[in-house]
Amino acid sequence: MASDELSATTDVVTLAKHADGLGTNSARRLEEHGIETVADILIAEEGALTDVPYVSDLRADTLREVADEIVDDDNPDPLVDSREVVIEATLGEKLQVTLDERDAWAKPWTVIEAPEPTEWESDHGNNWHTRRLRISESPSGKESARECDLVLAGDGIRIEDPPVKHVSHQPDAPGWGVETVGAVGRVSTASLIQLQTDEDQADAKPEGDDSWRKYQRGEA
């Protein structure tokens, strides 16, 4: 059982002294692969933990469980700068969003669409990013669940309702201001596979009407 004194920023070598099933040697190997803190365990992409020598599927699951105990999902602190969380977020990641002028949502939201961020350079030589993530109440991204867009534009982050189908979204559309975004974990392997399958199917749809159905069946 992990100590109550541990936090998301605790290094993995210190974690090894408190958590059963993780030795110092394994912690050092995690560090060598860029997984240096409890936060890194939580936000590691699927397979990143088991790519480390001697970290089995069972040990990886144990590490995630211990990290989940340390970081309280009901009231997590952002693990890094909120803008960086949005820029680096990947499919299946769970994000806790706190709004400027509204109560925070009690549960994390799941990233169900994660297009690459766009980087811009101003006339003054400053770099800034834009990115529009689709997030869902449901870890599996079911259509019945509530969905929103998490939008990063320059220094600001906002939440917007998804655009109406076939209607382009204006980049200056109003939304709810976001105070913080924290990465607090990832969905289960099964949910991630479903999200990846949905993404692959969406990518397979050619432009135009519903002829994509024939396309998927090999009739077009």
N, C-alpha and C positions, 0 to 999 in steps of 0.2 A: 504494500500500500504506500502510495506516495505521501510525503510530508505536506502538511498544510502550508508550510513556509515556502514551498516551491511556487513558481509562477511561469507564465508563458515565455519569459526571457531567461529562465534558468538554463544553463548549459547542460549538455547531455552527460558530461562527465560527473557533474554534481548530481544529476538525476540518477545515475547509476548507483550512487551511494545510498539512495532512498528507495528505489524501485526494485522489486523482486524480478528476476528474469533478465536483467540487463547488467552485464559485467562491464568493468572499466575498459577491457580490450574491445568489446563490441562498441562501446561509446566512442572510443578513439577512431574506430573504422567509420562510424557514422559521421564524425567530424571531417574525416578525410574525403567524404563524399558530399560535403556541403550541408549536412544536416547537423547543425551545431546547437540548436536550442529546442525546448519543448514546442515552441511555435513552428519550427521547421518540421517537426514530426507531424503536426496537425495539417499543415498545408502542403506536405509532400505529395507529389503526383503519384498516381497509381503505379505500383511497381518500383518506386524509387527506394523504398526501404528494403525490399527483398533483393535489390541489385547490390546491396552492401554484403560483402562476404560474411557468411555464418549468421545472417539474419533470415530466419525461415519465415514462412507465412504465419505460423503460430506466434513467433516472437514479434513480428510486425503488428499483428492484431493486438498483442499485449501492450506494445508501446503506444498504439493509438488509444487504447482504453485508459492507460495511465495518463496520457496527455489530456484526454477528455475530462478526467477527474480533476486535473489541476486547473484547467481553464473552464470556468463556470459559464455554460452556454446561456444562462439566463441574464447574465450581466457581464459580458466579457469586455476587457479593455482592448482597443485596437492593437494588433501585434506590431504593426508598422504604420508609417504615414498612410492616411486614408487614400490619397491619390495613388500611391504605389500599390495598395491593395487592389484598386480597380484596374490599374494597368497590368498587374501580374496575374489577376484572377483567371482560373482555368475552369473548363467544363466540370461540373460536379462539385465545385467548391461551395462551402456554406459561408455566407456573409451575414454579419450582424450589422444592421443599418440603424443609426440614430438620426432623427430628423431635427432640423433647426427649431421649428415652432410647433411640433406635434409630438405626442408620446411615441417612444420607441416601440417597434414591434417586439413582442415577447420572444418570438422564435426566429432563428436564422432563416434566411432565404437562400435558395439553391440557384447557382448559375446554370441555366439550361441552354444558353447560346453565348458563345465567347469569341466574337470576331477579333481579329488582330487590331491593336490600337494604331492610330495614325499619329505620326509625329510631324510637327510643323516648325518652321523657323520664321520668326518675325523679321521685319525690316531692320530691327535693332540687334539681330543676332541671338535673340532669346528662343529657347526651345520650349514647346508646350505640346500637350497630347490631347487627343479626343478619343473616346471609346464609348460604345453603347452596348452594355451587357443586358441580356434578358434574364430576369430572375423570377423564380416561382416559389409559391408557398409549399409546393409538393416536391419532395426529393426526386421523384420520378418524372417531374415535368408534365403531369397529366393535364389534358386540355381543360378539365373542369376546375383546376386550381387557379387562383388569382395570379396574374402575371403583371410585372412592371418592367420598365426599362431603367437601368441605373446608368446615368449619363455623366461622363467626365468631359468637361470642356475647359481647357485652360486650368485655372486654379479652382474652379467651382465644380461641385458634384450635385446632381439633382435626381429625383425620382420622377418618372413620367409614366402615364398610362400608355400602353402600346398603341401605335397608330392603327387607324381603321384599315382593314385589308384593302389593298390596291390604291391607297391614298398615301402619297409621300409625306414624310414627317418633316416639319420645318425645324431647322437647328435651333431656332430661338423660341421654340414653343415653351409656354410656362410649365413649371413643375414645382415639386416640393423641395425646398433646400435641404441638403444633407449635411449634418454636422460631422459625423464620423462613420467610417466603414471599417469593420474588423473582420479578419479571416479567422474563423473559429472551428474549422474542420472540413471534412469531405463526406460525401454520400457513400453508401455501401457499394461494394463491387457490383452487385446486381443492378442497382439504380444507375450506376455509371455506364454499364454496358447498354442499358436501355437508352440513355441519353445519347451515347455514341451512335447507336443504331438509328435513332431518330434523326440525328445530324447527317448521317450518311445517306439516308433516304431523301432528306431535303436537298442535299447536294446533287442527287441523281435526277431531280426533276428538271427537265428542260424548260426553257422559257415558253410562255404561251398559255393555252387553255389546259383543260384536264387531259390532254393527250399524254401527259406524263404517266398516267395509269397504264396505257398501252406500252409505253416505253419501259416501265419496270417489269412488265410481263414478257418483254421481248417481242412485242407485236409491232413496234415502230422503230 
